[in-house]
Structure formats: C-alpha cells, structure tokens
Amino acid sequence: MAKTKYIFNDKSLSYEATRTSPLLRIFKTLLFLITALAFSFGIIIFSYTFFESPKERMLKSELSQYELQYQIMNHRLDNLQALMDEMSDRDDNIYRIIFEAEPIPKTIRQAGFGGVDRYAKLEGYNNSELLIETAKKLDNIASALYVQSKSFDDVYDMARNKEKMLSCIPAIQPVSNKELKRLSSFYGYRIDPIYKIKKFHSGVDFSAPQGTLIYASGAGTVVNTKRSNRGYGNTVTIDHGYGYHTFYAHNRDIMVKRGDKVTRGQIIATVGNSGKSTAPHLHYEVRKNKRTINPIFYFFNDLSPDEFETILNLSKLPTQSLD
C-alpha cells in the first residue's frame, strides 16, 4: 500500500494529505518506465561491448575450427603438390629417359585452367582470397594429375613396345670393326681434308677398302637413297622410328631402295669413295629428332666396357676427317 504524503498548510496551520492528479501519476509512471528501459539498454550495450554473448562464443569456436581445418586442408594440398612435383621429376628424368622419350615441357605440366571468370563466384566474401587460393591449388593439382596420367599411359605403351624399340635403336657399328682400327675420324670439330680448316664433323668415318659391307645399325625403313658425284656421294638414310635416323654416305653400291624394311645387321651398301671423299670410307651419322648426336654412344651392342673406353679416348685426339 502506497504511503500517504502530507504537507503543512500555512493558512490552516495544520497538515493536510496531498492528492496526486491522474495525469501526474501517469507521467511519473512513464518516466519510471523510460528510465528503467534506458538503464536496461545501457546495461545491454555495456555487456555486448565488453563481454561475449553465448552465441558469439559459439560462433568464434566454430570459426577457429574452420580455420584449423582450412590450415590442415592447405597443408595436405601442399603435400599433394610436392608429391606431384616429385612424380613429374621422376617421370621426366627416369621413366621417359629409359624409353628414349622427350620430357614433357614445363609449360604443359604447369598449365592451369583458363577463364577470367572461373573464380568470380568466390569473390565478395570476407575470406574470398583464401577461397580463391585454395581453389587454384586444387585446379593446379587436377591439371598436373591429368598430364601425369597421360604421360604414364605413354610410358606404359613404350614399355609394351620396349623390345621393338630396342631392335630399332642404332646400336651396332655399321661396318665390321672388331679391332677398332677402322674408326679414323670422330664426331666434333675436325680438320677438313680439302680446306684445311676446322669444321664440324657431324658423324664418324670408318676407313675400309672399297666393297666392304655396310650393315644397318638398327631396324627401320629406308626413307631415301641418293646417287651423286658431289658432297656425300651415294647415300642411304634409314628411319628407325622413335625419333632416330641413320645416314650412310660415300657408298659404292647401294643394295636397298626407298621404302624397304630393314633389320639390324642387314647389308644395305658397300664402302666406296663417292662424292667429296679423299679415301675409301663410310661417313656414318646418327640423328635424334633431326639433330645429329655422337654415334659412338650407340655402339653398346658391339663393345665391351674396355673397348668403349678406348674409343672414347681415341675420339678426343685431334684428327682429320676424310670428307
């Protein structure tokens, strides 16, 4: 029950009970309510400013878990990328070399996915940069996996055809040379016998009497024969596949024609002195992907390790070519 308030009346010299009007009561009530609401609002603002709500704590906990999982996922992606790089390196420098295949260019291995709008749907978020970087990593790994899968398919096919490939590689000397005395001029810069200046000699010269038999150094197809009194004279060119060609020059007799299939050790010509030649000999070249390479590295079927070392030492001596 509300207490009754009294005031002193100067005229009657007595205390009289006060009477509050209804409007004043309503005003006081509203003022109390407004004050209470303002105080409550202040307490709420203070609490939310300096203290976390249960919902905020829950959201922060979820966010920290997301960040942890994101870090774990990116760490696994980095490990996968490192594994893919190791597989690519092994593929280029071991598997493809074993089968005489060219390494896959880096531009192909590192090719990403095109399209300027590919990651547009990931933009506009608070962590868009993280999402886009993760998406790019996934795309790079997917691209590398595709290229590596195709490469392993190629290596598998090459492994199945290994026997055929080995029969095609030019792996013997094209003339009988058991005592290693017929190699008279080697690959590299040599003295030209006519102009007496150093010129690049793109093959090796086998000195032998005219009529000495010349053998195909690997299985293949004769792609060209030529008869001439100039330059390399009478020549034979064989395509062995797998990027290999062999070239036989200064022949006397040619015993094959264009389009013939030959096997390793088959007689294809005889030694002569045709064209620009200073003595009877065979000029022999090995070409890989249209570039000449040193033929002595392909005599492995004919030579023992000691004989191969002897040829290597002889090839370092200054000599004069015969053409």
C-alpha positions as CSV (number, residue, x, y, z in Angstrom):
1,M,0.0,0.0,0.0
2,A,1.4,3.4,-1.0
3,K,2.2,5.8,1.8
4,T,0.1,8.9,2.2
5,K,2.1,12.2,1.9
6,Y,1.3,15.2,3.9
7,I,2.1,18.9,3.5
8,F,1.8,21.8,6.1
9,N,-0.8,24.3,5.3
10,D,0.3,27.8,6.4
11,K,-3.2,29.1,6.4
12,S,-4.9,26.4,8.5
13,L,-1.7,25.7,10.4
14,S,-2.3,22.0,10.0
15,Y,-1.0,19.0,8.0
16,E,-3.1,18.0,5.1
17,A,-3.0,14.9,2.9
18,T,-1.7,15.6,-0.6
19,R,-3.7,14.5,-3.6
20,T,-1.9,13.5,-6.9
21,S,-3.7,14.0,-10.1
22,P,-4.2,11.1,-12.5
23,L,-2.1,12.8,-15.2
24,L,0.8,13.3,-12.8
25,R,0.6,9.7,-11.8
26,I,0.7,8.6,-15.4
27,F,3.7,11.0,-16.1
28,K,5.6,9.6,-13.2
29,T,4.9,6.0,-14.2
30,L,6.0,6.7,-17.8
31,L,9.1,8.5,-16.5
32,F,10.0,5.5,-14.4
33,L,9.5,3.1,-17.3
34,I,11.6,5.2,-19.6
35,T,14.4,5.5,-17.0
36,A,14.2,1.7,-16.5
37,L,14.4,1.0,-20.2
38,A,17.3,3.4,-20.7
39,F,19.2,1.8,-17.8
40,S,18.5,-1.7,-19.2
41,F,19.6,-0.7,-22.7
42,G,22.8,0.8,-21.2
43,I,23.5,-2.4,-19.3
44,I,22.9,-4.5,-22.5
45,I,25.2,-2.3,-24.6
46,F,27.9,-2.5,-21.9
47,S,27.6,-6.2,-21.7
48,Y,27.8,-6.7,-25.5
49,T,30.7,-4.3,-25.7
50,F,32.9,-5.8,-23.0
51,F,31.5,-9.3,-22.7
52,E,30.8,-12.0,-25.3
53,S,27.4,-13.5,-25.6
54,P,27.0,-17.3,-25.6
55,K,26.2,-17.1,-29.3
56,E,29.3,-15.1,-30.1
57,R,31.4,-17.6,-28.1
58,M,29.8,-20.4,-30.1
59,L,30.5,-18.7,-33.5
60,K,34.1,-17.9,-32.5
61,S,34.6,-21.5,-31.6
62,E,33.2,-22.6,-34.9
63,L,35.3,-20.1,-36.8
64,S,38.5,-21.3,-35.0
65,Q,37.6,-24.8,-36.0
66,Y,37.1,-23.8,-39.6
67,E,40.5,-22.0,-39.6
68,L,42.2,-25.1,-38.2
69,Q,40.5,-27.3,-40.8
70,Y,41.5,-24.9,-43.5
71,Q,45.1,-24.9,-42.4
72,I,45.1,-28.8,-42.3
73,M,43.5,-28.9,-45.8
74,N,46.0,-26.5,-47.3
75,H,48.9,-28.4,-45.7
76,R,47.6,-31.6,-47.3
77,L,47.2,-29.8,-50.7
78,D,50.8,-28.6,-50.4
79,N,51.9,-32.2,-49.7
80,L,50.0,-33.4,-52.7
81,Q,51.6,-30.7,-54.9
82,A,55.1,-31.7,-53.6
83,L,54.3,-35.3,-54.4
84,M,53.1,-34.4,-57.9
85,D,56.3,-32.4,-58.5
86,E,58.4,-35.4,-57.4
87,M,56.4,-37.7,-59.7
88,S,56.8,-35.3,-62.6
89,D,60.5,-35.1,-62.0
90,R,60.9,-38.8,-61.8
91,D,58.8,-39.3,-64.9
92,D,60.9,-36.8,-66.9
93,N,64.3,-37.8,-65.7
94,I,63.9,-41.6,-65.2
95,Y,61.0,-43.2,-66.9
96,R,60.9,-41.2,-70.1
97,I,64.7,-41.3,-70.4
98,I,64.7,-45.1,-70.1
99,F,62.4,-45.3,-73.1
100,E,64.2,-42.6,-75.1
101,A,61.2,-40.2,-74.8
102,E,61.3,-36.4,-74.6
103,P,60.5,-34.9,-71.2
104,I,57.1,-33.1,-71.0
105,P,57.6,-29.3,-71.3
106,K,57.0,-27.3,-68.1
107,T,54.6,-25.1,-70.0
108,I,52.3,-28.2,-70.4
109,R,52.9,-29.6,-66.9
110,Q,52.2,-26.2,-65.2
111,A,49.3,-25.1,-67.4
112,G,46.4,-24.1,-65.3
113,F,42.7,-23.7,-66.0
114,G,41.7,-20.8,-68.2
115,G,38.8,-18.3,-67.9
116,V,38.9,-14.9,-66.2
117,D,35.5,-15.6,-64.5
118,R,36.4,-19.1,-63.2
119,Y,36.8,-17.8,-59.6
120,A,34.3,-14.9,-59.9
121,K,31.7,-16.9,-57.8
122,L,34.1,-17.0,-54.9
123,E,34.5,-13.2,-54.7
124,G,32.6,-10.9,-52.4
125,Y,33.2,-12.9,-49.2
126,N,35.2,-11.9,-46.1
127,N,37.7,-14.7,-46.9
128,S,37.4,-14.6,-50.7
129,E,41.2,-14.5,-51.1
130,L,41.7,-17.7,-49.1
131,L,38.9,-19.5,-51.0
132,I,40.3,-18.5,-54.4
133,E,43.9,-19.6,-53.5
134,T,42.6,-23.0,-52.3
135,A,40.5,-23.4,-55.5
136,K,43.6,-22.5,-57.6
137,K,45.7,-25.1,-55.7
138,L,43.0,-27.8,-56.4
139,D,42.9,-26.8,-60.1
140,N,46.7,-27.0,-60.4
141,I,46.8,-30.4,-58.8
142,A,43.9,-31.6,-61.0
143,S,45.7,-30.4,-64.1
144,A,49.0,-32.0,-63.1
145,L,47.2,-35.3,-62.4
146,Y,45.7,-35.2,-65.8
147,V,49.0,-34.6,-67.6
148,Q,50.8,-37.2,-65.4
149,S,48.1,-39.8,-66.2
150,K,48.5,-39.2,-69.9
151,S,52.3,-39.5,-69.5
152,F,52.0,-42.8,-67.7
153,D,49.8,-44.0,-70.5
154,D,52.6,-43.1,-72.9
155,V,55.2,-44.8,-70.7
156,Y,53.1,-47.9,-70.5
157,D,52.8,-48.1,-74.3
158,M,56.5,-47.6,-74.6
159,A,57.2,-50.4,-72.1
160,R,55.0,-52.7,-74.1
161,N,56.9,-51.8,-77.2
162,K,60.3,-51.9,-75.5
163,E,61.5,-55.0,-77.4
164,K,60.6,-53.4,-80.7
165,M,62.2,-50.1,-79.7
166,L,65.4,-51.8,-78.7
167,S,65.6,-53.5,-82.1
168,C,65.2,-50.2,-83.8
169,I,67.8,-48.1,-81.9
170,P,71.0,-47.9,-83.9
171,A,73.1,-50.0,-81.5
172,I,75.9,-51.6,-83.6
173,Q,78.8,-50.3,-85.8
174,P,77.8,-50.2,-89.5
175,V,81.0,-52.0,-90.6
176,S,82.9,-54.9,-89.2
177,N,85.3,-53.3,-86.8
178,K,86.3,-55.9,-84.2
179,E,89.8,-54.5,-83.7
180,L,88.6,-50.9,-83.6
181,K,91.1,-49.8,-86.2
182,R,88.7,-48.6,-88.8
183,L,87.4,-45.5,-86.9
184,S,89.6,-42.8,-88.5
185,S,87.7,-39.6,-87.7
186,F,85.2,-38.9,-84.9
187,Y,82.3,-36.6,-84.1
188,G,83.1,-32.9,-83.4
189,Y,85.3,-30.2,-84.8
190,R,88.0,-31.8,-87.2
191,I,90.4,-30.6,-89.8
192,D,88.7,-30.5,-93.3
193,P,90.9,-32.6,-95.6
194,I,90.5,-30.2,-98.5
195,Y,90.1,-26.7,-97.0
196,K,92.5,-27.5,-94.0
197,I,90.3,-25.6,-91.5
198,K,88.4,-26.8,-88.5
199,K,84.9,-27.7,-89.4
200,F,82.2,-29.5,-87.5
201,H,82.1,-33.2,-88.4
202,S,78.6,-34.4,-87.8
203,G,79.4,-38.2,-87.8
204,V,82.2,-40.7,-87.7
205,D,84.3,-42.0,-90.5
206,F,85.1,-45.7,-90.9
207,S,88.1,-46.3,-93.1
208,A,87.8,-49.5,-95.1
209,P,88.6,-50.9,-98.6
210,Q,86.1,-50.4,-101.3
211,G,83.4,-53.1,-101.3
212,T,83.5,-53.6,-97.6
213,L,79.9,-54.5,-96.4
214,I,77.8,-51.8,-94.7
215,Y,75.2,-53.0,-92.2
216,A,72.0,-51.3,-91.0
217,S,72.7,-50.4,-87.3
218,G,69.1,-50.9,-86.4
219,A,65.7,-52.0,-87.7
220,G,63.8,-49.4,-89.7
221,T,62.6,-48.2,-93.1
222,V,64.8,-46.8,-95.9
223,V,63.4,-43.3,-96.5
224,N,66.0,-42.1,-99.0
225,T,68.7,-43.3,-101.3
226,K,70.8,-40.9,-103.5
227,R,73.5,-41.3,-106.1
228,S,75.8,-38.3,-106.7
229,N,79.4,-37.5,-107.5
230,R,79.3,-34.4,-105.2
231,G,79.1,-33.8,-101.5
232,Y,78.3,-37.0,-99.6
233,G,78.2,-39.0,-102.8
234,N,76.0,-42.1,-102.8
235,T,73.9,-42.1,-99.6
236,V,71.3,-44.1,-97.7
237,T,69.0,-42.8,-95.0
238,I,67.1,-45.1,-92.6
239,D,64.2,-44.0,-90.4
240,H,64.3,-46.2,-87.2
241,G,61.2,-44.6,-85.5
242,Y,61.3,-43.1,-82.0
243,G,63.0,-40.0,-83.5
244,Y,66.0,-41.9,-84.8
245,H,67.6,-41.7,-88.3
246,T,70.9,-43.0,-89.5
247,F,72.8,-41.7,-92.5
248,Y,75.4,-43.7,-94.6
249,A,77.5,-41.7,-97.1
250,H,80.2,-42.1,-99.8
251,N,78.9,-45.6,-100.7
252,R,79.9,-47.5,-103.8
253,D,77.0,-49.9,-104.2
254,I,73.5,-49.4,-102.7
255,M,71.6,-52.6,-102.1
256,V,68.3,-51.2,-100.8
257,K,65.7,-48.8,-102.2
258,R,63.3,-46.3,-100.7
259,G,60.5,-48.0,-98.8
260,D,62.4,-51.2,-97.9
261,K,62.1,-52.6,-94.4
262,V,65.5,-53.5,-93.0
263,T,66.6,-55.3,-89.8
264,R,69.7,-54.7,-87.7
265,G,72.7,-56.2,-89.3
266,Q,71.2,-56.4,-92.8
267,I,73.5,-55.4,-95.6
268,I,72.4,-52.1,-97.2
269,A,75.5,-50.9,-99.2
270,T,79.3,-51.2,-99.6
271,V,82.1,-48.8,-98.8
272,G,83.1,-46.5,-101.6
273,N,84.8,-43.3,-102.4
274,S,82.0,-41.3,-104.0
275,G,81.4,-37.6,-103.6
276,K,83.7,-35.3,-101.7
277,S,85.9,-38.0,-100.3
278,T,89.7,-38.3,-100.0
279,A,89.9,-42.0,-99.4
280,P,87.5,-45.0,-99.3
281,H,85.4,-44.8,-96.2
282,L,81.9,-44.7,-94.7
283,H,80.6,-41.5,-93.2
284,Y,78.1,-42.5,-90.6
285,E,75.6,-40.3,-88.7
286,V,73.0,-40.9,-86.0
287,R,70.3,-38.3,-85.8
288,K,67.7,-37.9,-83.0
289,N,64.8,-35.6,-83.5
290,K,66.5,-34.2,-86.6
291,R,69.7,-33.3,-84.7
292,T,73.0,-35.1,-85.1
293,I,74.4,-36.9,-82.0
294,N,77.7,-38.6,-81.4
295,P,77.3,-42.2,-82.9
296,I,79.9,-43.8,-80.5
297,F,77.4,-43.5,-77.7
298,Y,75.2,-46.0,-79.7
299,F,77.8,-48.8,-80.1
300,F,76.8,-50.6,-76.9
301,N,75.8,-53.9,-78.6
302,D,79.2,-54.2,-80.2
303,L,81.7,-53.1,-77.5
304,S,82.8,-54.2,-74.0
305,P,83.3,-51.5,-71.4
306,D,87.1,-51.5,-72.0
307,E,86.6,-51.2,-75.8
308,F,84.1,-48.4,-75.3
309,E,86.6,-46.5,-73.1
310,T,89.3,-47.0,-75.8
311,I,87.0,-45.4,-78.4
312,L,86.2,-42.5,-76.1
313,N,89.9,-41.8,-75.6
314,L,90.6,-42.0,-79.3
315,S,87.7,-39.6,-80.1
316,K,89.4,-36.9,-78.0
317,L,92.5,-36.9,-80.2
318,P,92.8,-34.3,-83.0
319,T,92.2,-36.0,-86.3
320,Q,91.4,-35.0,-89.9
321,S,88.1,-36.1,-91.4
322,L,88.0,-38.0,-94.8
323,D,85.3,-35.8,-96.3
